[in-house]
């Protein structure tokens, strides 16, 4: 094979187009079998666009879209920590409250470890970790560890840890722990790191690879997961020049039991791939696949030896298996984590040719096998593999976190920022969150307004300022929880001229303060309901009662008698309710308040912004 | 041209004019609208000034009628007016035809033919009748349910069947089939919890109606913690579409246990599903859970244990017929070996069968290593796969080396047995050099004049490079590594060159020192 002077290259715009299509349109029905991993697919989409320079921090994403994606991710967060892999696993909030007793937690469809990892990474692309329940999440992580050091993917209500014992869970656990606390060990609150390292060591096999867990066959995906876990736990050889283990003499077990064997096993995953003859191209895909096992077909003259150069080199995931795009990443990234120099041990030009000419698809993206249509998983890992091999046009990749180095740096900053204590101050009716490390911290805290008062005053201000159209208020839930606890609509009637319709959908949902700043959820609910009741009597409204829509069953409020329970069996959803009310009352002003949002901030803001004068 | 036949029956004066054919219902309604305003039409065509006096009077009365102004007059005047209207034969003007809207396929109903419209109306009436009946059925059952306070309610099979047919018919009439659960009266007591995706959804999937509906019902039964036979059907349905749903399996298992469902029955279902879908790996966790539950009930009965061992092995053989390297089946097999203590010859023989049909089946090699070197009869408990185990009997190590050797002769370029041999040597604490002569059967290095080179396995060359490095025969080791990179394994040239570099730096020996690690 003569050298091509024009090496294939990455057609960046075409790949961006592929990923934007994945972002913007519905995935085909065939993806239903991955419905429970939508968070993972979502991460691949956001990160691929980032690697290609068209990520959420560029103008390719309008701020509105960023905010919506953020809300969607946070909607998959569980009240007791962790995320689920898809909205299909998420129930309305009230299902997570256990009536049985103090501190009892109902997990419903429990949060999932891999989903939590991908949710955190995805959040880092669209704004950061505000709204993420860090403390609950850390406690939940600890509850996923088994006595043997391994981790499950979820823990049931009864406290049973479920899911495989395999390296994938070790990996996502170690990564989440790194994202949330770096490698700072936190005494009793931390997971048992030694047990985890022990579990990873026990998965190493006689041929140098790493398997699902002890006793199984070495597998490139699990090998990657184990090595990346060790990298997050700082248990890998760090110096490229010294193959000796850095933990020697420290009393800690080295993460890998046999580094040379592991390197040997990793480079052995390269398989020469011969292009099919033209006449064979008509063969169905399966035959083509079968033919792919390079050293399956020992040429008769020189059995299995490869004395000639291979034009294409792919990777298999296990000894004597077929090549597959994704293993190009699992293997090259593993080598890369073992030292920058180890990444050069592979046959990069032939691997590039394989990816570009065999599995890259003409519509963008990569397929699993040569000739396959692209799918999200293989498209991402094909791109990531090229990034490990420093392909021009792709951002440099961090092999362990499988995001751009730039993004990893951003995540570090988010973590550091999250660990600084935060305070809340008030200005112009808005509340702001500020970290103690902020240069203007002292100044802002000194200039804070008095904290807000609640509904009564707010309604008075509104009733003086706003006439001419009914005013509706909603509170008790968040926009992102479509079926909120309750939707209460005190109504001011005026001569409805129908000309003004103002909807305030911007809310303080960013929630720069957490629950403990304002008080417990329950307290707020009672306070709001009590206040609204008072308001209806103190103000002379046409309808002194406050109609209340319950948007879903809420057993914790069953003591409040004036809430009709009609909807308890038949949840209605927020947007539907809003529509219905507007249908009944015509155009309205909507003020939305989250569970923890003091009403005054909304109303004041409203009045000032619209410059209403009575 | 022949004159017309004298009898022209169609033109009989008794018969009314054949009704005019209207192309669409809207044309017909428009014509009727105009027909009810003859004087308006007359005025519009002739102009007001050209009307005769009586026509003008009739027109004026028609206007009174149209505007309804006469209703404000005195009673006597009204009476007089109505009498005039009657004598002048002024018809009551019909209201302007309303917008008929669109049908469920988005077609303008106005564009229907009059007959089509009549059929449409008939269908609508039928549909609303059926819907009313269906609603009554639901109400009746709901009432009964409340009376029974959640206990099962007795319905006559016939009534349910009728209702099911009714819903099918509704589906046909409305042109959109009802969902499986919506159409089944037995699920009427469950209010599905729809999925809330909202704005900004990532990786949104074009769910089929079938999937979306079933998931809504699954969420509802899980929320209600219902464990009933129909839940088994529902979970099976979900699993067929989304086997990776990580909680549906747990929910199915808890339902099975709550119902005290026979484990063997579930196992045969699991067999069927697994054979149908090789990629469904969650099913193997489920199977483990079933065996964990079954085992204590039969552990004291050797016959039952043996029967289980046989049936499980048979089933795995079926799975391996489709894919002998299915990772999840092998995971399960290792679990089973531990659970049922299958460290025995039958197990080894069964692996040998697989290796006979494909000596490159690395999964089978790995399994063999596990079975041989984790056997509690002679192994140190918890000894890692990569660690030396001093308790391994020499004859076991010899047997395994012999087994792997035979396989290398069969296919020298198959890496699996070469890896296996290294693993056995490490386990047994033997040096690689103990097999130098064996490996040399595949390799003849060239003489100084460059002749006599014969390499039949790159793995043998690789093995020898390590042997010679171990023995400090650096020059020979270097030759082996050079041959690998230059000739016999060129795709890994970078790696072999790197190894040569380590050899030069004297690190290679040290690295090897690391490889036999003492795990205390």
Interface residues (C-beta under 8 A of the other chain):
Chain A: X22 X23 X26 X27 X28 X29 X31 X32 X33 X34 X35 X36 X37 X38 X39 X41 X42 X45 X46 X65 X67 X68 X69 X70 X71 X72 X73 X75 X85 X87 X88 X89 X90 X91 X92 X95 X108 X109 X110 X112 X122 X153 X154 X156 X162 X163 X164 X201 X202 X204 X205 X206 X207 X208 X211 X212 X214 X215 X216 X217 X218 X219 X243 X244 X245 X257 X258 X259 X260 X261 X263 X264 X267 X268 X270 X271 X272 X295 X296 X298 X303 X304 X305 X306 X307 X308 X309 X310 X313 X318 X319 X320 X321 X341 X344 X345 X346 X347 X350 X376 X480 X481 X482 X483 X569 X570 X571 X573
Chain B: X191 X193 X194 X195 X196 X197 X198 X199 X200 X201 X202 X203 X204 X205 X206 X207 X208 X211 X215 X219 X222 X223 X241 X242 X243 X244 X245 X246 X247 X250 X285 X325 X327 X330 X331 X334 X360 X361 X362 X363 X365 X366 X367 X369 X370 X374 X384 X385 X386 X387 X411 X412 X413 X414 X415 X416 X419 X420 X422 X423 X424 X426 X427 X455 X456 X457 X458 X487 X488 X489 X490 X491 X492 X493 X494 X495 X498 X502 X507 X510 X511 X512 X514 X515 X517 X519
